[in-house]
Amino acid sequence: MSNLDDETEIEASRAPLMEHLVELRRRLIICAAALAIGFGVCFAFSQQIYFLLLRPFEVAARLLAAQKASGSHGFFSLDLLETLLGLRAAPAATQHLSLVFTAPLEFFFTKVKLAGFGAVVIAFPVLAWQLYRFVAPGLYKRERRAFLPFLLASPVLFLMGAALVYFVMLPFVLWFSLNQQVVGTGAISVQMLPKVSDYLSLVTTLLLAFGLCFQLPVVLSLLGMAGLVSASMLKSSWRYAVVGVFAVAAVVTPPDPISMLSLAVPICLLYFASIVCVQMIEWRRAKDDAAAEGRTA
């Protein structure tokens, strides 16, 4: 009976091709308007947003000052880890932070790129909702109910990945870079002066890499709903998955073990959480099928 109701609902939502094209045009116009508004807002505050993205650079300089104050010369120490996690107050940075641009309009175009990136982030809820509203008429009622949690979980997971980059990964990477400087040891000095465009590329690359990798539970759960993967398949393949995760982490992160582990370990945990999600989906599907068979009997 439930399947008959679903088929009736789908038939009732059918529309001619022209109506679908008109609906698609309307959704695209709304998406373009959301992106344009987001771009305008982000460009108006692009300098403030860029300074906000420089906070990890400032934290890295404070980490370097804390390292010098403690007299530590090792690669990493417990005091440095406590400072990174905010458990210990860091001294003021002893080095003035400077970024440079070498082309006349480089900083302007950097702000344009930053505004474009920010526009996508701000407009993502609108874009996702318009996509859902466009495909929803072609979904069964139970599929629409199942799709909405993933629509909400996706931005949350992306923000979790971005927060890991902003508060942990970037400060450590930049501290490691500042630690390679050769300053005050003689007539020759080697000082890090990053370009504004290169710094933005580093930040956006890491934010996107971590944010997209954190979508693993959403992707695997959707594949489980479609019947393309199963919990038993994911369980039997966990060793290959872990190797693949570490390989991807080695490619998308800077070439140091701490950065790679900072991405690989959470993704591995999310993989095992995905197994639980797929298992719950299978249990729910089996329960619904048993209930449907009971009604038809």
Secondary structure, DSSP 8 states (H G I E B T S, - for coil): -HHHHHHHHHHHT---HHHHHHHHHHHHHHHHHHHHHHHHHHHHTHHHHHHHHTHHHHHHHHHHHHHHHHT--SS--HHHHHHHTTSS-----SS----B--STTHHHHHHHHHHHHHHHHHHHHHHHHHHHHHHGGGS-HHHHHHHHHHHHHHHHHHHHHHHHIIIIIHHHHHHHHHTT-B-SSSS--B----BHHHHHHHHHHHHHHHHHHTTHHHHHHHHHHTTS--HHHHHHTHHHHHHHHHHHHHHHS-SSHHHHHHHHHHHHHHHHHHHHHHHHHHHHHHHHHHHHHHHH-
